[in-house]
Amino acid sequence: MQKWEYLFVDANMYPFGNKLISLYVNGEELRDWKQGSLHLFINQLGEDGWELVALRHDSKYDQNCLIFKRPKIVKE
C-alpha cells in the first residue's frame, strides 16, 4: 500500500510583490528564504518530489498555508 509524507508551509507575504516576510516549514522558520520569493521555494520543493495538494489563504493577515505530499520511501 502506498504511504505518504506531508509538508506544511506557512508563508507570510509583503502586500505587494512576491517577497516573503516569514516562511515556516513544519513549524520551523527558514530564515534563508525570508528575502526570497515564494515561487522559487515552491519550485525547489517540486524538484525534491513534493506536490502541492492544498492551499489556504487568510486575506485578513495575508497568510498562506500550503500543504505538500510525496510518496514515502519505506526503508526495509
C-alpha positions in Angstrom: 0.0 0.0 0.0 1.3 3.5 -0.9 2.3 5.6 2.1 2.7 9.4 2.0 4.7 12.1 3.9 3.4 15.6 4.2 5.0 19.0 4.4 3.2 22.1 5.8 4.4 25.6 4.7 3.2 28.8 6.3 4.2 31.8 4.1 3.6 35.4 5.1 4.0 37.8 2.1 4.6 41.5 1.7 1.4 43.2 0.4 3.0 44.0 -3.0 5.3 41.7 -4.9 6.5 38.2 -4.2 8.8 38.7 -1.3 8.4 36.8 1.9 8.1 38.3 5.4 8.3 34.9 7.0 8.4 31.2 5.9 7.8 28.3 8.2 8.1 24.6 7.2 6.6 22.1 9.6 6.7 24.8 12.3 10.4 25.8 11.9 11.3 29.1 10.4 13.5 29.1 7.3 15.4 32.4 7.6 17.5 31.8 4.4 14.3 32.2 2.3 13.0 35.2 4.1 14.2 37.6 1.4 13.5 35.1 -1.4 10.4 34.5 -3.4 7.6 32.0 -2.8 7.5 30.7 -6.3 11.2 29.8 -6.3 10.8 28.0 -3.0 7.8 26.0 -4.3 9.7 25.1 -7.5 12.5 23.8 -5.3 10.0 21.6 -3.4 8.8 20.3 -6.8 12.4 19.4 -7.7 12.5 17.5 -4.4 9.4 15.5 -5.3 6.8 17.4 -3.4 3.4 18.1 -4.9 1.1 20.9 -3.7 -2.2 19.4 -2.7 -3.9 22.2 -0.8 -3.7 26.0 -0.2 -5.5 28.1 2.3 -5.2 31.9 2.1 -6.2 34.2 5.1 -6.8 37.5 3.5 -7.1 39.3 6.8 -3.4 38.6 7.6 -2.3 37.9 4.1 -1.0 34.5 5.2 -0.8 31.3 3.0 -0.8 27.8 4.3 0.3 25.3 1.7 0.3 21.5 2.1 2.5 19.3 0.0 2.8 15.5 -0.2 5.1 13.0 -1.8 5.4 9.2 -1.7 7.1 7.9 1.4 10.1 5.8 0.9 9.9 2.8 3.1 13.3 1.5 4.3 13.5 -2.2 4.8 
